[in-house]
């Protein structure tokens, strides 16, 4: 995977580098914002938003909201504000919205290293070291032992690495995002309607799609997902599962030694190479515990996406002449994100395959066939309504369970 380092880091002297490494929290958000902007713009200039796009998308979003409320009863609490934004504005919004999960990840990494050092000392990361690090007064380290030096530097380096990782991920997503809910990201803020007009225009051109049809389709898609997020337990559950996942990272000293054994903390070029592949740090800390969490997260997100597709299909096929053409293009778009998908998978474990979307859609269709739209809308009454793996495959089992007394 192509990486992303901090531009110009190789030209910094050591004192400049150490100032850059300073952070008041577990993630260097200043670095994250800088990286996100550079990646989002792909080295180019920001394209201004056309006022006519703001007017059209606002009108379409309000029309979509009325349709979704009529169809589902969800979304009545959504505000009327519609944001038509640039890529960098999308990136800024999502860095802030993902902050609780990303800071939980940073805390987990720091605590894991501290625990390992408390139990085994610097020997856990290589040979016993001598106090101090040449050229870096006051910095805990281990003379000629790079891993012990890394252990001493980790509390300082980790915020930088996570800032690079977060900024890279959000920047790549900003290159592709049509709206707010292309992916079921565990955002903690209130639901909102957002559209990235530059990406919409590029997608329209790439697939030769009618502008009004595409924009109404995306407006419906965004409104349905925002309506789901207006159900308090949905938003809370996504953040809870994502936080549980990132909190399950466990330190693997052998993997860290294999990855960071040649690190020279006094060499800016060595740190530059480290920032180019920050996801390798997480790869050295993945645990078996995370698989079970991912299973629950995939079920929830499959159902959310399946429900959205079901509602979108019912409304869209009636009102959008080119619905099938647009739907197929969107299906391709959401499973072919390249770097964006790999970053989000590496950081949060979130990766949906096409069969995940199809299972969720099949579950929702099966419920509607047996119990109608009202039966399907019982999903939103409580978090306990999320189906089990067996129920996802057999909607009748889910209906039987939720109708049992006391459930």
KEBA-820045 format. One record per residue (C-alpha): residue number from 1; z, y, x. Coordinates in steps of 0.1 Angstrom, whole numbers, padded with zeros to 4 digits. Example, Ala and Ser with C-alpha at 12.3 -4.5 7.8 and 13.67 -1.06 7.14 Angstrom:
REM KEBA-820045
SITE   k     z     y     x
SITE   1  0078 -0045  0123
SITE   2  0071 -0011  0137
REM end
This chain:
REM KEBA-820045
SITE   k     z     y     x
SITE   1  0000  0000  0000
SITE   2 -0009  0034  0013
SITE   3  0023  0052  0022
SITE   4  0033  0088  0021
SITE   5  0053  0105  0049
SITE   6  0066  0140  0052
SITE   7  0037  0162  0063
SITE   8  0043  0177  0097
SITE   9  0075  0157  0104
SITE  10  0059  0144  0136
SITE  11  0058  0179  0149
SITE  12  0095  0188  0143
SITE  13  0119  0190  0171
SITE  14  0152  0171  0167
SITE  15  0172  0201  0155
SITE  16  0146  0209  0128
SITE  17  0146  0173  0118
SITE  18  0183  0171  0114
SITE  19  0184  0202  0092
SITE  20  0157  0186  0070
SITE  21  0179  0155  0067
SITE  22  0208  0174  0054
SITE  23  0214  0169  0017
SITE  24  0243  0177 -0006
SITE  25  0238  0147 -0028
SITE  26  0226  0111 -0027
SITE  27  0189  0121 -0031
SITE  28  0172  0150 -0013
SITE  29  0157  0166 -0044
SITE  30  0141  0194 -0024
SITE  31  0121  0168 -0004
SITE  32  0113  0149 -0036
SITE  33  0099  0181 -0052
SITE  34  0078  0189 -0022
SITE  35  0064  0154 -0019
SITE  36  0057  0151 -0057
SITE  37  0037  0184 -0056
SITE  38  0016  0173 -0026
SITE  39  0009  0139 -0041
SITE  40  0002  0151 -0076
SITE  41 -0024  0176 -0064
SITE  42 -0039  0152 -0039
SITE  43 -0040  0180 -0014
SITE  44 -0060  0203 -0037
SITE  45 -0052  0233 -0058
SITE  46 -0035  0234 -0092
SITE  47 -0059  0237 -0121
SITE  48 -0047  0262 -0147
SITE  49 -0043  0251 -0183
SITE  50 -0071  0262 -0207
SITE  51 -0055  0282 -0236
SITE  52 -0079  0265 -0260
SITE  53 -0065  0231 -0250
SITE  54 -0030  0243 -0258
SITE  55 -0041  0254 -0293
SITE  56 -0060  0222 -0301
SITE  57 -0033  0198 -0287
SITE  58 -0005  0216 -0305
SITE  59 -0024  0214 -0338
SITE  60 -0032  0177 -0333
SITE  61  0004  0169 -0322
SITE  62  0018  0184 -0354
SITE  63 -0007  0165 -0375
SITE  64  0002  0133 -0357
SITE  65  0039  0139 -0362
SITE  66  0034  0143 -0400
SITE  67  0014  0110 -0401
SITE  68  0040  0091 -0380
SITE  69  0069  0103 -0401
SITE  70  0051  0092 -0433
SITE  71  0043  0058 -0418
SITE  72  0076  0050 -0402
SITE  73  0103  0074 -0412
SITE  74  0110  0080 -0375
SITE  75  0106  0113 -0357
SITE  76  0119  0137 -0384
SITE  77  0144  0151 -0358
SITE  78  0117  0158 -0332
SITE  79  0113  0195 -0325
SITE  80  0081  0214 -0330
SITE  81  0076  0224 -0294
SITE  82  0045  0209 -0277
SITE  83  0040  0214 -0239
SITE  84  0005  0213 -0225
SITE  85  0011  0212 -0188
SITE  86 -0003  0208 -0153
SITE  87  0003  0178 -0130
SITE  88  0030  0196 -0110
SITE  89  0049  0206 -0142
SITE  90  0048  0170 -0154
SITE  91  0062  0159 -0120
SITE  92  0090  0185 -0121
SITE  93  0100  0174 -0156
SITE  94  0102  0138 -0147
SITE  95  0121  0142 -0114
SITE  96  0148  0158 -0135
SITE  97  0146  0133 -0164
SITE  98  0149  0103 -0140
SITE  99  0177  0119 -0119
SITE 100  0206  0097 -0134
SITE 101  0188  0064 -0126
SITE 102  0176  0075 -0091
SITE 103  0211  0088 -0082
SITE 104  0226  0055 -0093
SITE 105  0201  0038 -0070
SITE 106  0211  0060 -0041
SITE 107  0248  0054 -0047
SITE 108  0242  0016 -0047
SITE 109  0224  0017 -0014
SITE 110  0251  0038  0002
SITE 111  0280  0017 -0011
SITE 112  0263 -0015 -0001
SITE 113  0260 -0003  0035
SITE 114  0296  0010  0036
SITE 115  0309 -0023  0023
SITE 116  0289 -0043  0049
SITE 117  0301 -0021  0077
SITE 118  0338 -0023  0065
SITE 119  0336 -0061  0064
SITE 120  0317 -0068  0096
SITE 121  0314 -0036  0115
SITE 122  0283 -0025  0134
SITE 123  0279 -0061  0146
SITE 124  0264 -0068  0111
SITE 125  0233 -0049  0122
SITE 126  0229 -0061  0158
SITE 127  0248 -0060  0190
SITE 128  0282 -0042  0193
SITE 129  0276 -0006  0202
SITE 130  0292  0020  0222
SITE 131  0305  0051  0204
SITE 132  0282  0081  0202
SITE 133  0244  0085  0202
SITE 134  0227  0102  0231
SITE 135  0212  0135  0221
SITE 136  0230  0135  0187
SITE 137  0265  0148  0192
SITE 138  0290  0138  0166
SITE 139  0267  0113  0149
SITE 140  0281  0078  0146
SITE 141  0259  0053  0163
SITE 142  0256  0027  0190
SITE 143  0241  0038  0222
SITE 144  0211  0016  0229
SITE 145  0214 -0005  0197
SITE 146  0190  0008  0172
SITE 147  0204 -0011  0142
SITE 148  0239  0001  0148
SITE 149  0225  0036  0152
SITE 150  0206  0031  0120
SITE 151  0239  0021  0103
SITE 152  0255  0053  0115
SITE 153  0225  0074  0104
SITE 154  0220  0057  0071
SITE 155  0241  0081  0050
SITE 156  0220  0110  0063
SITE 157  0186  0092  0062
SITE 158  0190  0076  0028
SITE 159  0187  0109  0008
SITE 160  0155  0117  0026
SITE 161  0140  0082  0021
SITE 162  0149  0082 -0016
SITE 163  0136  0118 -0019
SITE 164  0103  0107 -0004
SITE 165  0102  0076 -0026
SITE 166  0111  0094 -0058
SITE 167  0086  0122 -0051
SITE 168  0058  0098 -0042
SITE 169  0064  0078 -0073
SITE 170  0064  0108 -0096
SITE 171  0035  0124 -0078
SITE 172  0013  0094 -0082
SITE 173  0023  0090 -0119
SITE 174  0014  0127 -0124
SITE 175 -0021  0120 -0111
SITE 176 -0027  0096 -0140
SITE 177 -0003  0106 -0169
SITE 178 -0021  0116 -0200
SITE 179  0012  0125 -0217
SITE 180  0049  0118 -0215
SITE 181  0050  0081 -0224
SITE 182  0022  0063 -0205
SITE 183  0050  0041 -0191
SITE 184  0084  0033 -0207
SITE 185  0102  0053 -0180
SITE 186  0140  0054 -0183
SITE 187  0143  0091 -0189
SITE 188  0176  0105 -0199
SITE 189  0166  0137 -0215
SITE 190  0157  0144 -0252
SITE 191  0122  0132 -0264
SITE 192  0094  0157 -0261
SITE 193  0057  0160 -0267
SITE 194  0038  0167 -0235
SITE 195  0001  0165 -0225
SITE 196 -0015  0168 -0190
SITE 197 -0047  0184 -0199
SITE 198 -0064  0179 -0165
SITE 199 -0059  0142 -0167
SITE 200 -0070  0141 -0203
SITE 201 -0103  0158 -0194
SITE 202 -0109  0135 -0164
SITE 203 -0102  0105 -0186
SITE 204 -0126  0118 -0213
SITE 205 -0154  0123 -0187
SITE 206 -0148  0089 -0171
SITE 207 -0151  0070 -0203
SITE 208 -0175  0094 -0222
SITE 209 -0151  0097 -0251
SITE 210 -0152  0123 -0279
SITE 211 -0127  0150 -0270
SITE 212 -0111  0155 -0305
SITE 213 -0108  0118 -0311
SITE 214 -0093  0111 -0277
SITE 215 -0068  0140 -0280
SITE 216 -0057  0129 -0315
SITE 217 -0053  0093 -0303
SITE 218 -0031  0105 -0274
SITE 219 -0012  0128 -0297
SITE 220 -0004  0098 -0320
SITE 221  0006  0077 -0290
SITE 222  0030  0104 -0278
SITE 223  0045  0111 -0312
SITE 224  0052  0074 -0319
SITE 225  0069  0070 -0285
SITE 226  0089  0102 -0289
SITE 227  0099  0090 -0323
SITE 228  0112  0058 -0308
SITE 229  0132  0078 -0282
SITE 230  0147  0099 -0311
SITE 231  0167  0067 -0320
SITE 232  0197  0073 -0297
SITE 233  0203  0036 -0287
SITE 234  0167  0032 -0275
SITE 235  0169  0060 -0249
SITE 236  0204  0049 -0239
SITE 237  0194  0013 -0236
SITE 238  0164  0020 -0213
SITE 239  0186  0041 -0190
SITE 240  0214  0015 -0191
SITE 241  0191 -0014 -0181
SITE 242  0174  0006 -0154
SITE 243  0207  0017 -0140
SITE 244  0219 -0019 -0141
SITE 245  0188 -0030 -0122
SITE 246  0191 -0004 -0094
SITE 247  0229 -0011 -0092
SITE 248  0221 -0048 -0085
SITE 249  0205 -0042 -0052
SITE 250  0224 -0061 -0024
SITE 251  0223 -0055  0013
SITE 252  0205 -0081  0033
SITE 253  0215 -0074  0070
SITE 254  0188 -0099  0083
SITE 255  0161 -0082  0063
SITE 256  0172 -0048  0075
SITE 257  0172 -0059  0111
SITE 258  0137 -0073  0107
SITE 259  0125 -0040  0093
SITE 260  0145 -0014  0112
SITE 261  0152 -0032  0145
SITE 262  0129 -0009  0164
SITE 263  0140  0024  0149
SITE 264  0147  0051  0174
SITE 265  0168  0077  0155
SITE 266  0162  0103  0183
SITE 267  0124  0101  0179
SITE 268  0109  0121  0149
SITE 269  0078  0099  0150
SITE 270  0099  0069  0144
SITE 271  0115  0085  0113
SITE 272  0080  0096  0102
SITE 273  0069  0060  0102
SITE 274  0100  0051  0082
SITE 275  0092  0076  0055
SITE 276  0056  0063  0052
SITE 277  0069  0030  0038
SITE 278  0103  0038  0021
SITE 279  0098  0010 -0004
SITE 280  0105 -0015  0024
SITE 281  0141 -0004  0024
SITE 282  0144 -0015 -0012
SITE 283  0125 -0048 -0005
SITE 284  0152 -0056  0020
SITE 285  0179 -0052 -0007
SITE 286  0165 -0070 -0038
SITE 287  0187 -0096 -0053
SITE 288  0186 -0126 -0077
SITE 289  0208 -0107 -0101
SITE 290  0179 -0083 -0108
SITE 291  0157 -0110 -0123
SITE 292  0179 -0114 -0154
SITE 293  0181 -0076 -0159
SITE 294  0143 -0074 -0156
SITE 295  0139 -0101 -0183
SITE 296  0159 -0080 -0208
SITE 297  0140 -0048 -0198
SITE 298  0106 -0065 -0202
SITE 299  0115 -0077 -0237
SITE 300  0127 -0043 -0248
SITE 301  0097 -0025 -0234
SITE 302  0073 -0051 -0248
SITE 303  0087 -0045 -0283
SITE 304  0086 -0007 -0279
SITE 305  0049 -0009 -0268
SITE 306  0041 -0035 -0294
SITE 307  0056 -0014 -0322
SITE 308  0037  0017 -0310
SITE 309  0004 -0001 -0309
SITE 310  0010 -0015 -0344
SITE 311  0017  0020 -0359
SITE 312 -0010  0036 -0338
SITE 313 -0035  0010 -0351
SITE 314 -0026  0015 -0387
SITE 315 -0030  0053 -0385
SITE 316 -0058  0055 -0359
SITE 317 -0082  0031 -0375
SITE 318 -0081  0051 -0407
SITE 319 -0086  0085 -0390
SITE 320 -0103  0082 -0356
SITE 321 -0140  0071 -0357
SITE 322 -0140  0060 -0321
SITE 323 -0106  0043 -0322
SITE 324 -0116  0009 -0309
SITE 325 -0135  0024 -0279
SITE 326 -0106  0047 -0270
SITE 327 -0080  0019 -0275
SITE 328 -0098 -0004 -0250
SITE 329 -0101  0025 -0225
SITE 330 -0064  0032 -0228
SITE 331 -0055 -0005 -0224
SITE 332 -0074 -0005 -0192
SITE 333 -0058  0027 -0181
SITE 334 -0022  0015 -0185
SITE 335 -0026 -0016 -0165
SITE 336 -0048 -0002 -0137
SITE 337 -0026  0026 -0122
SITE 338 -0029  0014 -0086
SITE 339 -0004  0033 -0064
SITE 340  0015  0047 -0094
SITE 341  0023  0012 -0108
SITE 342  0033 -0002 -0074
SITE 343  0057  0027 -0068
SITE 344  0074  0024 -0101
SITE 345  0076 -0014 -0097
SITE 346  0091 -0010 -0062
SITE 347  0116  0015 -0072
SITE 348  0127  0005 -0107
SITE 349  0113 -0030 -0111
SITE 350  0093 -0018 -0141
SITE 351  0059 -0036 -0143
SITE 352  0042 -0045 -0176
SITE 353  0013 -0069 -0175
SITE 354 -0013 -0070 -0203
SITE 355  0003 -0101 -0218
SITE 356  0036 -0082 -0221
SITE 357  0019 -0056 -0243
SITE 358  0001 -0084 -0262
SITE 359  0034 -0104 -0268
SITE 360  0051 -0072 -0282
SITE 361  0021 -0065 -0304
SITE 362  0020 -0101 -0317
SITE 363  0057 -0100 -0325
SITE 364  0054 -0068 -0345
SITE 365  0023 -0081 -0364
SITE 366  0042 -0113 -0372
SITE 367  0072 -0094 -0386
SITE 368  0049 -0072 -0407
SITE 369  0031 -0102 -0421
SITE 370  0064 -0118 -0432
SITE 371  0085 -0088 -0441
SITE 372  0063 -0058 -0443
SITE 373  0067 -0024 -0425
SITE 374  0103 -0021 -0438
SITE 375  0112 -0054 -0421
SITE 376  0098 -0042 -0388
SITE 377  0116 -0008 -0391
SITE 378  0149 -0027 -0391
SITE 379  0144 -0028 -0353
SITE 380  0158  0008 -0351
SITE 381  0191  0001 -0369
SITE 382  0210 -0011 -0338
SITE 383  0205 -0023 -0302
SITE 384  0214 -0059 -0315
SITE 385  0181 -0059 -0332
SITE 386  0162 -0063 -0300
SITE 387  0147 -0099 -0301
SITE 388  0157 -0127 -0278
SITE 389  0130 -0143 -0256
SITE 390  0126 -0171 -0283
SITE 391  0125 -0146 -0311
SITE 392  0098 -0125 -0293
SITE 393  0076 -0156 -0294
SITE 394  0086 -0166 -0330
SITE 395  0092 -0136 -0352
SITE 396  0105 -0158 -0380
SITE 397  0135 -0166 -0359
SITE 398  0142 -0129 -0355
SITE 399  0140 -0123 -0393
SITE 400  0163 -0153 -0399
SITE 401  0189 -0140 -0375
SITE 402  0190 -0104 -0387
SITE 403  0194 -0116 -0423
SITE 404  0224 -0137 -0415
SITE 405  0257 -0124 -0430
SITE 406  0276 -0103 -0406
SITE 407  0247 -0097 -0383
REM end
